[in-house]
């Protein structure tokens, strides 16, 4: 049975998120290594599953970064987790992600002049670079904020 | 020259015998936010500054000031 107040629960979940995020970043980026190591080979059903898993994880991480996250928690706890400093960290992370999406797309465009990229590869590159950067930036900012505890 | 927001949250908390968690609960934020404001890592909005001042029962200009 849970005897935590909303504030204690919010603090606990916020700390847990800060601990989990770097691991999630490693999992997400390792998917890219798997994808690009298989680049150029004929598509298999296993690759389709991997791409599906990548797309699903991309959607979940994007929604978690763009919203308050913790969708199954009570509203009061969710509001408290998404307090002012968290929103500031989240916006800073998304700002970095946006910048890297632009520069990543430009890099893919110019790289394509030297070594042709498929649309799928370019999308993987841009999305993974920008979302990965936003994710790790958010993780760093949240862990730093908790360290001052 | 960089300006930052100084505060006496820790001092005031001590006077009232409140922990960061108590203040966080009064204001409706996580303890992390109180920590970061108290340590000058995060500059609060006017709304949060006023809420913190109200929770600590002091005028906002007593709790916060600009450091140059």
Backbone of each chain as ProteinMPNN parsed JSONL, in Angstrom:
{"seq_chain_A": "XXXXXXXXXXXXXXXXXXXXXXXXXXXXXXXXXXXXXXXXXXXXXXXXXXXXXXXXXXXXXXXXXXXXXXXXXXXXXXXXXXXXXXXXXXXXXXXXXXXXXXXXXXXXXXXXXXXXXXXXXXXXXXXXXXXXXXXXXXXXXXXXXXXXX", "coords_chain_A": {"N_chain_A": [[0.847, -1.205, 0.0], [0.48, 2.253, -0.747], [1.754, 4.97, 0.972], [2.647, 7.423, 0.394], [2.672, 10.999, 0.085], [1.331, 13.253, -2.43], [3.37, 14.999, -3.165], [5.674, 13.672, -2.262], [5.528, 11.361, -3.782], [5.746, 12.453, -6.34], [8.333, 13.482, -6.194], [9.792, 11.144, -5.824], [9.223, 9.756, -8.23], [10.263, 11.534, -10.065], [13.005, 11.478, -9.443], [13.502, 8.808, -10.036], [13.002, 8.796, -12.774], [15.107, 10.435, -13.632], [17.226, 8.721, -13.144], [16.711, 6.618, -14.862], [16.675, 7.642, -17.481], [19.35, 7.959, -18.775], [19.951, 5.267, -19.339], [17.882, 4.605, -21.058], [18.564, 6.207, -23.171], [20.931, 4.951, -24.042], [19.902, 2.478, -24.883], [18.221, 3.339, -26.939], [20.029, 4.552, -28.74], [21.648, 2.407, -29.328], [20.035, 0.918, -30.912], [20.261, 2.228, -33.299], [22.833, 1.654, -34.12], [22.543, -1.036, -34.671], [20.743, -0.861, -36.801], [22.196, 0.593, -38.789], [24.34, -1.071, -39.169], [23.278, -3.053, -40.619], [22.708, -1.86, -42.968], [22.209, -1.506, -46.47], [21.891, -4.146, -47.001], [19.598, -6.696, -48.182], [16.183, -6.152, -47.27], [14.867, -7.793, -44.433], [12.436, -9.788, -42.602], [13.095, -9.644, -39.955], [14.494, -7.257, -39.81], [12.442, -5.491, -40.377], [10.911, -5.764, -38.09], [12.721, -4.703, -36.23], [12.877, -2.066, -37.111], [10.271, -1.33, -36.683], [10.194, -1.515, -33.89], [11.99, 0.504, -33.267], [10.608, 2.727, -34.3], [8.369, 2.735, -32.652], [9.534, 3.149, -30.116], [10.597, 5.638, -30.603], [8.266, 7.179, -30.882], [7.166, 6.921, -28.306], [9.189, 8.073, -26.672], [9.269, 10.663, -27.744], [6.675, 11.586, -27.166], [6.785, 11.428, -24.396], [8.69, 13.362, -23.859], [7.467, 15.6, -24.896], [5.141, 15.889, -23.496], [3.741, 15.792, -20.141], [4.391, 13.278, -19.34], [4.415, 10.169, -17.451], [1.83, 8.94, -17.64], [0.049, 7.269, -16.364], [-0.236, 8.045, -13.801], [-1.838, 9.811, -11.021], [-3.488, 12.958, -11.687], [-2.703, 15.105, -10.038], [-0.185, 14.347, -9.126], [1.173, 14.158, -11.549], [1.065, 16.823, -12.4], [2.666, 17.962, -10.474], [5.131, 16.725, -10.871], [5.772, 17.755, -13.312], [6.807, 20.358, -12.843], [7.974, 23.796, -12.56], [10.861, 23.889, -12.887], [11.343, 21.46, -14.13], [9.902, 21.742, -16.505], [11.396, 23.768, -17.652], [13.852, 22.45, -18.019], [13.015, 20.49, -19.795], [12.194, 22.008, -22.021], [14.627, 23.161, -22.732], [16.024, 20.877, -23.477], [14.492, 20.075, -25.666], [14.889, 22.207, -27.35], [17.587, 21.914, -28.031], [17.353, 19.475, -29.357], [15.796, 20.248, -31.556], [17.543, 22.007, -32.909], [19.58, 20.218, -33.594], [18.15, 18.56, -35.261], [17.732, 20.178, -37.499], [20.422, 20.719, -38.278], [21.277, 18.108, -38.602], [19.677, 17.248, -40.713], [20.622, 18.899, -42.736], [23.264, 17.993, -42.838], [22.803, 15.364, -43.67], [21.787, 15.873, -46.193], [24.038, 16.999, -47.543], [25.877, 14.929, -47.215], [24.687, 13.031, -48.731], [25.388, 13.784, -51.286], [27.881, 12.792, -51.579], [27.903, 10.113, -50.672], [25.301, 8.182, -51.481], [22.23, 8.249, -49.679], [19.477, 6.37, -48.47], [15.974, 7.216, -48.214], [14.941, 6.203, -45.855], [17.281, 5.782, -44.335], [18.184, 8.413, -44.056], [16.099, 9.526, -42.579], [16.219, 7.968, -40.247], [18.717, 8.794, -39.336], [18.409, 11.605, -38.859], [16.204, 11.727, -37.086], [17.068, 10.074, -34.983], [19.422, 11.329, -34.157], [18.516, 13.894, -33.333], [16.456, 13.327, -31.46], [17.801, 11.647, -29.708], [19.757, 13.406, -28.75], [18.15, 15.3, -27.445], [17.038, 13.684, -25.496], [19.264, 12.836, -23.944], [20.204, 15.267, -23.096], [18.103, 16.202, -21.515], [18.214, 14.234, -19.566], [20.72, 14.772, -18.393], [20.325, 17.385, -17.398], [18.225, 16.967, -15.577], [19.374, 15.131, -13.778], [21.424, 16.671, -12.803], [19.963, 18.673, -11.527], [18.736, 17.196, -9.497], [20.973, 16.457, -8.096], [21.634, 18.618, -6.579], [20.301, 18.285, -4.303]], "CA_chain_A": [[0.0, 0.0, 0.0], [1.311, 3.443, -0.897], [1.395, 6.007, 1.933], [3.326, 8.659, 0.029], [1.847, 12.128, -0.333], [1.532, 13.554, -3.859], [4.688, 15.633, -3.314], [6.695, 12.626, -2.092], [5.419, 10.485, -4.953], [6.292, 13.216, -7.468], [9.781, 13.555, -6.013], [10.302, 9.789, -6.048], [9.144, 9.441, -9.661], [11.183, 12.431, -10.766], [14.351, 10.923, -9.23], [13.582, 7.546, -10.771], [13.123, 9.15, -14.191], [16.463, 10.938, -13.861], [18.136, 7.574, -13.14], [16.397, 5.73, -15.994], [16.871, 8.287, -18.791], [20.592, 7.612, -19.497], [19.831, 3.893, -19.824], [16.985, 4.657, -22.206], [19.36, 6.807, -24.251], [21.841, 3.907, -24.541], [19.073, 1.5, -25.624], [17.735, 3.988, -28.166], [21.118, 4.767, -29.687], [22.177, 1.111, -29.772], [19.167, 0.481, -32.021], [20.771, 2.848, -34.529], [24.016, 0.883, -34.509], [22.033, -2.277, -35.284], [20.131, -0.51, -38.078], [23.187, 0.981, -39.79], [25.228, -2.207, -39.453], [22.572, -3.893, -41.61], [22.386, -1.018, -44.124], [22.66, -1.975, -47.77], [21.47, -5.533, -47.218], [18.186, -6.843, -48.546], [15.359, -6.112, -46.061], [14.326, -9.068, -43.946], [11.338, -9.552, -41.655], [13.721, -9.265, -38.67], [14.782, -5.809, -39.9], [11.164, -4.793, -40.292], [10.549, -5.755, -36.656], [13.638, -3.763, -35.567], [12.47, -0.707, -37.481], [9.011, -1.113, -35.968], [10.538, -1.259, -32.483], [12.614, 1.833, -33.238], [9.546, 3.724, -34.51], [7.542, 2.74, -31.435], [10.311, 3.796, -29.049], [10.693, 7.052, -30.987], [6.982, 7.814, -30.561], [7.018, 6.967, -26.836], [10.134, 9.064, -26.121], [8.832, 11.991, -28.179], [5.491, 11.968, -26.376], [7.211, 11.628, -23.0], [9.391, 14.647, -23.79], [6.579, 16.697, -25.284], [4.042, 16.023, -22.527], [4.205, 15.642, -18.759], [4.78, 11.896, -19.097], [3.771, 9.487, -16.314], [0.413, 8.996, -18.036], [-0.818, 6.44, -15.51], [-0.231, 8.603, -12.44], [-2.917, 10.783, -10.818], [-3.228, 14.276, -12.26], [-1.998, 15.951, -9.065], [1.224, 13.923, -9.142], [1.707, 14.539, -12.868], [1.26, 18.283, -12.408], [3.784, 18.293, -9.588], [6.375, 16.268, -11.521], [6.044, 18.682, -14.418], [6.836, 21.708, -12.262], [8.662, 24.826, -13.349], [12.247, 23.56, -13.264], [11.279, 20.336, -15.077], [9.483, 22.302, -17.804], [12.544, 24.501, -18.168], [14.819, 21.444, -18.506], [12.416, 19.828, -20.956], [12.245, 22.936, -23.151], [16.038, 23.286, -23.116], [16.365, 19.63, -24.18], [13.816, 20.078, -26.967], [15.553, 23.245, -28.161], [18.794, 21.271, -28.568], [16.889, 18.473, -30.311], [15.359, 20.947, -32.763], [18.743, 22.495, -33.607], [20.277, 19.074, -34.183], [17.334, 18.056, -36.378], [18.034, 21.038, -38.652], [21.796, 20.478, -38.732], [21.349, 16.712, -39.041], [19.055, 17.171, -42.045], [21.573, 19.523, -43.663], [24.402, 17.063, -42.963], [22.347, 14.231, -44.488], [21.668, 16.382, -47.571], [25.364, 17.128, -48.144], [26.492, 13.598, -47.225], [24.044, 12.319, -49.838], [26.092, 14.125, -52.525], [29.089, 11.957, -51.631], [27.502, 8.705, -50.496], [23.831, 8.234, -51.484], [21.47, 7.72, -48.544], [18.059, 6.127, -48.758], [15.087, 8.067, -47.388], [14.874, 5.559, -44.541], [18.529, 6.058, -43.607], [18.211, 9.846, -43.709], [15.121, 9.736, -41.495], [16.814, 7.357, -39.046], [19.83, 9.643, -38.906], [17.922, 12.887, -38.33], [15.341, 11.499, -35.907], [17.854, 9.522, -33.874], [20.356, 12.36, -33.688], [17.818, 14.968, -32.619], [15.752, 12.81, -30.281], [18.839, 11.162, -28.782], [20.376, 14.578, -28.101], [17.158, 15.873, -26.516], [16.885, 12.739, -24.383], [20.433, 12.841, -23.047], [20.282, 16.606, -22.492], [17.1, 16.209, -20.445], [18.75, 13.377, -18.503], [21.816, 15.485, -17.712], [19.762, 18.517, -16.64], [17.435, 16.453, -14.446], [20.283, 14.549, -12.791], [22.129, 17.799, -12.178], [19.003, 19.332, -10.63], [18.568, 16.335, -8.32], [22.231, 16.4, -7.344], [21.675, 19.756, -5.653], [19.431, 17.965, -3.173]], "C_chain_A": [[0.877, 1.248, 0.0], [0.847, 4.555, 0.046], [2.042, 7.34, 1.587], [2.314, 9.75, -0.291], [2.144, 12.385, -1.811], [2.924, 14.136, -4.09], [5.805, 14.6, -3.207], [6.709, 11.693, -3.302], [6.03, 11.165, -6.179], [7.812, 13.262, -7.389], [10.426, 12.2, -6.297], [10.333, 9.456, -7.545], [10.117, 10.291, -10.473], [12.623, 11.922, -10.644], [14.532, 9.639, -10.039], [13.751, 7.811, -12.27], [14.55, 9.6, -14.508], [17.479, 9.794, -13.906], [17.949, 6.718, -14.387], [16.801, 6.33, -17.345], [18.2, 7.95, -19.491], [20.554, 6.195, -20.067], [18.959, 3.818, -21.073], [17.713, 5.224, -23.428], [20.267, 5.745, -24.877], [21.062, 2.886, -25.371], [18.672, 2.088, -26.977], [18.864, 4.118, -29.194], [21.706, 3.44, -30.178], [21.313, 0.532, -30.899], [19.678, 1.028, -33.352], [21.971, 2.081, -35.048], [23.581, -0.402, -35.217], [21.498, -1.973, -36.684], [21.201, -0.236, -39.14], [24.187, -0.137, -40.089], [24.596, -3.13, -40.5], [22.254, -3.116, -42.886], [22.956, -1.621, -45.406], [22.269, -3.423, -48.057], [19.979, -5.591, -47.57], [17.329, -6.878, -47.274], [14.817, -7.496, -45.703], [13.183, -8.751, -42.975], [11.891, -9.142, -40.286], [14.021, -7.764, -38.654], [13.502, -4.99, -39.769], [10.711, -4.683, -38.838], [11.41, -4.738, -35.914], [13.233, -2.321, -35.863], [11.154, -0.346, -36.786], [9.257, -0.778, -34.506], [11.148, 0.133, -32.328], [11.539, 2.92, -33.364], [8.676, 3.859, -33.261], [8.26, 3.47, -30.296], [10.445, 5.3, -29.327], [9.413, 7.794, -30.592], [6.831, 7.971, -29.048], [7.929, 8.046, -26.246], [9.697, 10.477, -26.502], [7.638, 12.464, -27.355], [5.861, 12.238, -24.913], [7.917, 12.965, -22.838], [8.447, 15.825, -24.049], [5.419, 16.903, -24.31], [4.608, 15.869, -21.118], [4.744, 14.236, -18.482], [3.987, 11.312, -17.937], [2.246, 9.442, -16.491], [-0.514, 8.229, -17.104], [-0.837, 6.902, -14.059], [-1.405, 9.565, -12.276], [-2.505, 12.181, -11.306], [-2.392, 15.176, -11.328], [-0.495, 15.638, -9.062], [1.876, 14.351, -10.452], [1.988, 16.033, -12.938], [2.484, 18.67, -11.581], [5.123, 17.879, -10.195], [6.78, 17.256, -12.611], [6.054, 20.117, -13.888], [7.767, 22.609, -13.077], [10.078, 24.443, -13.795], [12.272, 22.399, -14.263], [10.896, 20.847, -16.464], [10.643, 23.044, -18.455], [13.582, 23.532, -18.74], [14.313, 20.773, -19.782], [12.5, 20.729, -22.198], [13.668, 23.122, -23.65], [16.466, 22.054, -23.92], [15.739, 19.625, -25.578], [14.406, 21.132, -27.903], [16.799, 22.646, -28.814], [18.406, 20.242, -29.629], [16.478, 19.106, -31.633], [16.567, 21.419, -33.587], [19.463, 21.34, -34.293], [19.477, 18.44, -35.314], [17.645, 18.86, -37.643], [19.431, 20.728, -39.195], [21.98, 19.046, -39.223], [20.773, 16.552, -40.438], [19.987, 17.785, -43.095], [22.766, 18.602, -43.915], [24.017, 15.887, -43.849], [22.262, 14.648, -45.958], [23.04, 16.434, -48.252], [26.08, 15.777, -48.222], [25.963, 12.796, -48.405], [24.721, 12.623, -51.186], [27.326, 13.235, -52.706], [28.717, 10.478, -51.638], [25.971, 8.675, -50.436], [23.193, 7.543, -50.272], [20.06, 7.401, -49.014], [17.242, 7.072, -47.865], [15.033, 7.528, -45.964], [16.101, 5.856, -43.699], [18.589, 7.511, -43.151], [17.27, 10.126, -42.543], [15.669, 9.165, -40.185], [17.884, 8.261, -38.463], [19.322, 10.899, -38.207], [17.125, 12.682, -37.044], [16.171, 11.018, -34.716], [18.797, 10.554, -33.288], [19.629, 13.394, -32.83], [17.128, 14.457, -31.358], [16.742, 12.293, -29.237], [19.473, 12.318, -28.029], [19.425, 15.186, -27.08], [17.033, 14.997, -25.274], [18.056, 12.826, -23.413], [20.597, 14.217, -22.382], [19.297, 16.711, -21.311], [17.606, 15.385, -19.257], [19.817, 14.111, -17.701], [21.252, 16.602, -16.841], [18.984, 18.042, -15.419], [18.344, 15.871, -13.368], [21.039, 15.647, -12.054], [21.211, 18.49, -11.163], [18.811, 18.5, -9.36], [19.815, 16.283, -7.458], [22.319, 17.521, -6.314], [20.794, 19.521, -4.436], [20.152, 17.766, -1.862]], "O_chain_A": [[1.904, 1.287, 0.677], [-0.285, 5.03, -0.047], [1.997, 8.28, 2.38], [1.25, 9.489, -0.853], [3.079, 11.817, -2.376], [3.583, 13.814, -5.078], [6.771, 14.645, -3.969], [7.77, 11.291, -3.78], [6.742, 10.532, -6.959], [8.498, 13.101, -8.398], [11.477, 12.124, -6.934], [11.327, 8.946, -8.061], [10.715, 9.822, -11.441], [13.373, 11.932, -11.621], [15.579, 9.415, -10.646], [14.534, 7.144, -12.947], [15.128, 9.201, -15.519], [18.478, 9.881, -14.619], [18.912, 6.157, -14.909], [17.222, 5.605, -18.247], [18.19, 7.678, -20.691], [21.07, 5.951, -21.158], [19.25, 3.078, -22.013], [17.506, 4.781, -24.557], [20.36, 5.65, -26.101], [21.514, 2.479, -26.441], [18.768, 1.431, -28.013], [18.672, 3.829, -30.375], [22.201, 3.353, -31.302], [21.793, -0.239, -31.73], [19.548, 0.385, -34.393], [22.12, 1.876, -36.253], [24.167, -0.804, -36.222], [21.755, -2.715, -37.632], [21.129, -0.763, -40.25], [24.811, -0.144, -41.15], [25.291, -3.888, -41.177], [21.605, -3.646, -43.787], [24.055, -2.177, -45.41], [22.307, -3.872, -49.203], [19.217, -4.666, -47.291], [17.689, -7.548, -46.306], [14.372, -8.254, -46.564], [12.988, -7.601, -42.579], [11.25, -8.393, -39.548], [13.836, -7.088, -37.643], [13.484, -3.936, -39.134], [10.197, -3.65, -38.41], [10.909, -3.994, -35.071], [13.245, -1.466, -34.977], [10.953, 0.791, -36.359], [8.623, 0.116, -33.945], [10.852, 0.848, -31.371], [11.557, 3.908, -32.629], [8.298, 4.963, -32.869], [7.668, 4.298, -29.603], [10.411, 6.121, -28.41], [9.466, 8.893, -30.04], [6.417, 9.026, -28.567], [7.491, 8.842, -25.416], [9.749, 11.387, -25.674], [7.601, 13.609, -26.903], [5.327, 13.148, -24.279], [7.77, 13.629, -21.812], [8.618, 16.907, -23.488], [4.791, 17.962, -24.3], [5.824, 15.821, -20.936], [5.467, 14.026, -17.508], [2.999, 11.899, -17.495], [1.488, 9.851, -15.612], [-1.714, 8.499, -17.052], [-1.392, 6.226, -13.192], [-1.921, 10.083, -13.266], [-1.322, 12.523, -11.329], [-1.502, 15.901, -11.773], [0.344, 16.536, -9.006], [3.003, 14.848, -10.458], [3.016, 16.458, -13.465], [3.234, 19.579, -11.938], [6.123, 18.585, -10.056], [7.959, 17.551, -12.805], [5.378, 20.988, -14.437], [8.269, 22.225, -14.133], [10.445, 24.653, -14.951], [13.13, 22.361, -15.145], [11.481, 20.444, -17.469], [10.845, 22.957, -19.666], [14.126, 23.766, -19.819], [15.074, 20.522, -20.716], [12.836, 20.265, -23.288], [13.897, 23.229, -24.855], [17.178, 22.17, -24.916], [16.376, 19.22, -26.551], [14.413, 20.949, -29.12], [17.039, 22.846, -30.005], [19.049, 20.147, -30.674], [16.772, 18.572, -32.703], [16.603, 21.25, -34.805], [19.904, 21.465, -35.436], [20.054, 17.849, -36.226], [17.802, 18.292, -38.724], [19.613, 20.506, -40.392], [22.748, 18.798, -40.153], [21.316, 15.81, -41.257], [20.125, 17.259, -44.2], [23.221, 18.45, -45.048], [24.809, 15.456, -44.686], [22.618, 13.881, -46.852], [23.197, 15.977, -49.384], [26.804, 15.511, -49.181], [26.68, 11.992, -49.002], [24.64, 11.821, -52.117], [27.755, 12.961, -53.827], [29.156, 9.707, -52.491], [25.395, 9.102, -49.435], [23.558, 6.428, -49.897], [19.517, 8.099, -49.87], [17.752, 7.641, -46.901], [15.075, 8.286, -44.996], [15.994, 6.146, -42.507], [18.985, 7.81, -42.025], [17.61, 10.877, -41.628], [15.588, 9.809, -39.139], [17.95, 8.469, -37.252], [19.753, 11.219, -37.099], [17.341, 13.37, -36.046], [16.001, 11.489, -33.592], [18.954, 10.645, -32.071], [20.077, 13.725, -31.732], [17.21, 15.089, -30.305], [16.547, 12.479, -28.036], [19.703, 12.233, -26.823], [19.839, 15.548, -25.978], [16.935, 15.495, -24.152], [17.86, 12.884, -22.199], [21.07, 14.315, -21.249], [19.632, 17.243, -20.253], [17.45, 15.778, -18.101], [19.814, 14.073, -16.47], [21.648, 16.754, -15.685], [19.074, 18.644, -14.349], [18.114, 16.089, -12.178], [21.265, 15.566, -10.847], [21.646, 18.846, -10.067], [18.733, 19.055, -8.264], [19.737, 16.09, -6.245], [22.999, 17.386, -5.297], [20.565, 20.428, -3.636], [19.517, 17.492, -0.843]]}, "seq_chain_B": "XXXXXXXXXXXXXXXXXXXXXXXXXXXXXXXXXXXXXXXXXXXXXXXXXXXXXXXXXXXXXXXXXXXX", "coords_chain_B": {"N_chain_B": [[27.899, 42.186, -17.638], [27.096, 39.384, -15.66], [23.958, 38.807, -14.19], [22.436, 37.515, -11.275], [19.955, 35.778, -9.34], [19.721, 36.294, -6.014], [18.952, 34.673, -2.878], [17.242, 34.107, 0.255], [16.166, 31.668, 1.075], [16.942, 29.301, 2.38], [17.795, 30.237, 4.853], [15.424, 31.362, 5.824], [13.779, 29.137, 5.849], [15.02, 27.713, 7.854], [14.483, 29.346, 10.05], [11.76, 28.979, 10.282], [11.632, 26.322, 10.721], [11.293, 24.486, 8.661], [11.544, 21.889, 6.198], [13.058, 21.307, 2.943], [11.338, 19.678, 1.571], [8.939, 20.189, 2.902], [8.475, 22.846, 2.172], [8.289, 22.498, -0.571], [5.946, 21.004, -0.744], [4.101, 22.862, 0.26], [4.161, 24.774, -1.725], [3.601, 23.372, -4.014], [5.345, 22.09, -5.773], [8.139, 20.0, -6.884], [10.682, 18.724, -4.645], [13.101, 18.992, -5.816], [12.893, 21.325, -7.36], [12.713, 23.297, -5.383], [15.226, 22.907, -4.236], [16.945, 23.621, -6.375], [16.283, 26.28, -6.825], [16.924, 27.386, -4.359], [19.67, 26.937, -4.314], [20.488, 28.599, -6.304], [20.64, 27.625, -8.862], [18.514, 27.432, -10.55], [16.46, 29.917, -11.904], [13.587, 31.208, -10.647], [10.201, 31.735, -11.91], [8.207, 34.765, -11.759], [5.798, 34.084, -10.664], [6.319, 31.675, -9.231], [8.229, 32.647, -7.454], [6.725, 34.428, -5.931], [4.914, 32.653, -4.799], [6.666, 31.118, -3.253], [7.572, 33.065, -1.476], [5.192, 33.647, -0.174], [4.671, 31.175, 1.031], [6.757, 31.085, 2.803], [6.204, 33.176, 4.303], [7.114, 35.888, 3.986], [7.826, 39.115, 2.456], [8.222, 39.191, -1.107], [10.407, 40.637, -2.043], [12.099, 40.549, 0.049], [12.843, 37.991, 0.212], [14.064, 37.463, -2.22], [16.652, 38.872, -4.265], [18.524, 40.904, -6.613], [21.685, 39.907, -7.662], [24.747, 41.322, -8.502]], "CA_chain_B": [[28.089, 41.498, -16.356], [25.981, 38.47, -15.407], [23.146, 39.042, -12.988], [21.755, 36.32, -10.787], [18.973, 36.015, -8.285], [20.092, 35.815, -4.684], [17.771, 34.372, -2.064], [17.487, 33.622, 1.618], [15.183, 30.606, 1.326], [17.481, 28.362, 3.371], [17.778, 30.946, 6.144], [14.031, 31.518, 6.24], [13.307, 27.786, 6.167], [15.581, 27.391, 9.167], [13.74, 30.11, 11.068], [10.414, 28.399, 10.432], [11.764, 24.885, 10.987], [10.728, 23.727, 7.527], [12.489, 21.217, 5.293], [12.78, 21.606, 1.532], [10.145, 18.903, 1.197], [7.774, 20.917, 3.438], [8.254, 24.025, 1.318], [7.834, 21.985, -1.871], [4.54, 20.61, -0.585], [3.306, 24.085, 0.416], [4.138, 25.526, -2.993], [3.07, 22.51, -5.075], [6.394, 21.709, -6.727], [8.966, 18.933, -6.318], [11.779, 19.193, -3.796], [14.165, 19.35, -6.752], [12.741, 22.73, -7.745], [13.104, 24.113, -4.22], [16.696, 22.771, -4.166], [17.656, 24.357, -7.427], [16.067, 27.718, -6.589], [17.69, 27.714, -3.142], [21.102, 26.934, -4.647], [20.747, 29.553, -7.38], [20.83, 26.91, -10.126], [17.341, 27.722, -11.375], [15.819, 31.199, -11.611], [12.139, 30.958, -10.712], [9.329, 32.754, -12.513], [7.622, 35.663, -10.75], [4.722, 33.316, -10.016], [6.899, 30.768, -8.235], [8.895, 33.471, -6.428], [5.665, 34.942, -5.052], [4.402, 31.497, -4.034], [7.679, 30.77, -2.248], [7.551, 34.119, -0.455], [3.956, 33.464, 0.61], [4.836, 29.965, 1.846], [7.733, 31.371, 3.86], [5.622, 34.287, 5.062], [7.917, 37.118, 3.881], [7.624, 39.782, 1.169], [9.072, 38.578, -2.141], [11.674, 41.371, -2.179], [12.96, 40.173, 1.181], [13.309, 36.624, -0.068], [14.904, 37.466, -3.434], [17.257, 40.134, -4.706], [19.406, 40.72, -7.773], [23.119, 39.985, -7.351], [25.524, 41.737, -9.683]], "C_chain_B": [[26.843, 40.639, -16.048], [25.257, 38.815, -14.102], [22.539, 37.722, -12.547], [20.853, 36.684, -9.61], [19.471, 35.421, -6.967], [18.829, 35.511, -3.887], [18.178, 33.978, -0.646], [16.439, 32.564, 2.022], [15.663, 29.693, 2.458], [17.395, 28.975, 4.779], [16.357, 31.019, 6.704], [13.409, 30.154, 6.613], [13.746, 27.389, 7.564], [14.821, 28.085, 10.283], [12.376, 29.488, 11.35], [10.448, 26.902, 10.754], [11.158, 24.026, 9.889], [11.839, 23.058, 6.725], [12.165, 21.654, 3.859], [11.517, 20.885, 1.084], [8.875, 19.599, 1.702], [7.429, 22.106, 2.538], [7.702, 23.594, -0.044], [6.346, 21.641, -1.814], [3.64, 21.849, -0.48], [3.113, 24.811, -0.919], [3.543, 24.699, -4.142], [4.067, 22.215, -6.172], [7.166, 20.539, -6.126], [10.083, 19.559, -5.48], [12.961, 19.651, -4.665], [14.109, 20.827, -7.121], [13.126, 23.651, -6.591], [14.626, 24.093, -4.07], [17.382, 23.701, -5.136], [17.462, 25.867, -7.283], [16.949, 28.16, -5.419], [19.187, 27.827, -3.437], [21.456, 27.865, -5.802], [20.989, 28.905, -8.73], [19.703, 27.251, -11.1], [16.713, 29.047, -10.932], [14.312, 31.028, -11.736], [11.391, 32.063, -11.452], [8.813, 33.641, -11.379], [6.543, 34.915, -9.955], [5.269, 32.416, -8.901], [7.576, 31.55, -7.113], [7.863, 33.987, -5.425], [5.084, 33.813, -4.194], [5.378, 31.101, -2.93], [7.674, 31.786, -1.109], [6.318, 33.966, 0.445], [4.082, 32.26, 1.539], [5.768, 30.223, 3.023], [7.361, 32.629, 4.647], [6.522, 35.526, 5.124], [7.593, 37.807, 2.554], [8.627, 39.238, 0.138], [10.417, 39.302, -2.263], [12.627, 41.121, -1.008], [13.594, 38.812, 0.907], [14.282, 36.581, -1.249], [15.476, 38.844, -3.691], [18.181, 39.849, -5.894], [20.859, 40.901, -7.327], [23.865, 40.35, -8.621], [27.0, 41.42, -9.478]], "O_chain_B": [[25.707, 41.1, -16.159], [25.874, 39.075, -13.069], [22.168, 36.9, -13.385], [20.982, 37.739, -8.99], [19.621, 34.206, -6.832], [17.758, 36.037, -4.191], [19.312, 33.57, -0.395], [15.913, 32.568, 3.135], [14.906, 29.357, 3.368], [16.984, 28.326, 5.741], [16.121, 30.773, 7.886], [12.628, 30.045, 7.558], [12.984, 26.821, 8.346], [14.549, 27.494, 11.328], [11.901, 29.47, 12.486], [9.413, 26.296, 11.028], [10.582, 22.972, 10.156], [12.936, 23.6, 6.592], [11.139, 22.283, 3.602], [10.724, 21.422, 0.311], [7.853, 19.6, 1.016], [6.271, 22.339, 2.194], [6.793, 24.215, -0.595], [5.59, 21.956, -2.733], [2.554, 21.882, -1.057], [2.056, 25.377, -1.197], [3.045, 25.255, -5.12], [3.709, 22.102, -7.345], [6.894, 20.126, -4.998], [10.383, 20.748, -5.592], [13.708, 20.561, -4.304], [15.138, 21.5, -7.188], [13.789, 24.667, -6.798], [15.245, 25.125, -3.811], [18.276, 24.464, -4.774], [18.369, 26.643, -7.583], [17.63, 29.183, -5.491], [19.879, 28.687, -2.892], [22.609, 27.908, -6.23], [21.488, 29.554, -9.649], [19.913, 27.344, -12.309], [16.467, 29.268, -9.747], [13.812, 30.732, -12.822], [11.889, 33.179, -11.598], [8.959, 33.316, -10.201], [6.402, 35.093, -8.745], [4.751, 32.399, -7.784], [7.503, 31.155, -5.949], [8.102, 33.982, -4.218], [4.801, 34.002, -3.011], [4.97, 30.788, -1.811], [7.759, 31.424, 0.065], [6.397, 34.135, 1.662], [3.654, 32.312, 2.692], [5.594, 29.657, 4.103], [8.095, 33.078, 5.527], [6.675, 36.137, 6.182], [7.13, 37.15, 1.621], [9.748, 38.871, 0.491], [11.439, 38.679, -2.548], [13.812, 41.446, -1.077], [14.722, 38.532, 1.314], [15.205, 35.766, -1.276], [14.855, 39.858, -3.371], [18.565, 38.706, -6.142], [21.216, 41.901, -6.705], [23.642, 39.763, -9.68], [27.817, 41.693, -10.358]]}, "name": "protein", "num_of_chains": 2, "seq": "XXXXXXXXXXXXXXXXXXXXXXXXXXXXXXXXXXXXXXXXXXXXXXXXXXXXXXXXXXXXXXXXXXXXXXXXXXXXXXXXXXXXXXXXXXXXXXXXXXXXXXXXXXXXXXXXXXXXXXXXXXXXXXXXXXXXXXXXXXXXXXXXXXXXXXXXXXXXXXXXXXXXXXXXXXXXXXXXXXXXXXXXXXXXXXXXXXXXXXXXXXXXXXXXXXXXXXXXX"}
